[in-house]
Amino acid sequence: MRFIIYLVLAYVAYRVLKAVIRPKDRISRSENGGVIDEMVQDPQCKTYIPRRQAIEKTIDGKTYHFCSDACASKFLQEGKMGSA
């Protein structure tokens, strides 16, 4: 019986130490509890990415969000070829 109690105490101590040493990443939340960062879609590859990680480009007065510089370049090239 003592062995089981020691085992449970060791597990609880492990969990407490783990929480203290390596806290979980904190997610920013708005006042009403929702997540602040929103997902935006890359118009080129249709991938959803967090707005804060997106590469933002303003083209002809409209703002686009891209997952990478490669997608942004490809979008610009195809857009110019389509309008020519």
C-alpha positions as CSV (number, residue, x, y, z in Angstrom):
1,M,0.0,0.0,0.0
2,R,2.9,2.4,0.8
3,F,4.4,1.7,-2.6
4,I,1.2,3.0,-4.3
5,I,1.2,6.1,-2.2
6,Y,4.8,6.8,-3.0
7,L,4.2,6.2,-6.6
8,V,1.3,8.7,-6.7
9,L,3.3,11.3,-4.7
10,A,6.2,10.9,-7.2
11,Y,3.9,11.4,-10.1
12,V,2.3,14.5,-8.6
13,A,5.8,15.9,-7.8
14,Y,6.8,15.2,-11.4
15,R,3.8,17.1,-12.8
16,V,4.4,20.1,-10.6
17,L,8.1,20.3,-11.5
18,K,7.3,19.9,-15.2
19,A,4.8,22.8,-15.0
20,V,7.2,25.0,-13.1
21,I,10.3,24.3,-15.3
22,R,8.6,24.4,-18.7
23,P,5.4,26.5,-18.7
24,K,3.1,26.2,-21.6
25,D,3.1,28.8,-24.3
26,R,0.8,31.6,-23.6
27,I,-1.9,32.5,-26.2
28,S,-2.9,36.1,-26.4
29,R,-6.6,36.6,-25.8
30,S,-8.8,39.6,-26.2
31,E,-11.0,41.1,-23.4
32,N,-13.9,38.7,-24.1
33,G,-11.6,35.6,-24.1
34,G,-11.2,35.1,-27.8
35,V,-7.9,34.6,-29.5
36,I,-6.4,37.9,-30.8
37,D,-4.6,36.5,-33.8
38,E,-6.7,35.5,-36.8
39,M,-6.0,33.2,-39.7
40,V,-5.7,34.7,-43.2
41,Q,-5.6,32.9,-46.5
42,D,-2.7,33.2,-49.0
43,P,-4.4,34.1,-52.3
44,Q,-1.7,32.2,-54.3
45,C,-1.5,28.7,-52.6
46,K,-4.7,29.0,-50.5
47,T,-2.9,28.1,-47.3
48,Y,-4.2,29.6,-44.0
49,I,-1.6,31.2,-41.8
50,P,-1.7,33.4,-38.6
51,R,-1.9,37.1,-39.5
52,R,1.2,37.9,-37.4
53,Q,3.3,35.4,-39.4
54,A,2.0,36.5,-42.8
55,I,3.9,38.6,-45.3
56,E,1.7,41.5,-46.0
57,K,1.8,43.2,-49.4
58,T,-0.4,46.1,-50.7
59,I,-1.2,45.7,-54.4
60,D,-3.3,48.3,-56.2
61,G,-4.6,49.6,-52.8
62,K,-5.7,46.1,-51.6
63,T,-3.8,44.3,-48.8
64,Y,-2.9,40.6,-49.4
65,H,-1.3,38.2,-46.9
66,F,1.2,35.6,-48.1
67,C,2.8,32.5,-46.4
68,S,6.1,33.2,-48.1
69,D,8.0,35.6,-50.4
70,A,7.9,32.9,-53.1
71,C,4.1,32.9,-53.1
72,A,4.0,36.8,-53.1
73,S,6.4,36.9,-56.1
74,K,4.4,34.2,-58.0
75,F,1.1,36.1,-57.3
76,L,2.6,39.3,-58.6
77,Q,4.0,37.6,-61.8
78,E,0.7,35.9,-62.5
79,G,-1.3,39.1,-61.8
80,K,0.8,41.1,-64.2
81,M,0.6,38.4,-66.9
82,G,-3.2,38.2,-66.5
83,S,-3.7,42.0,-66.9
84,A,-1.4,42.3,-69.9
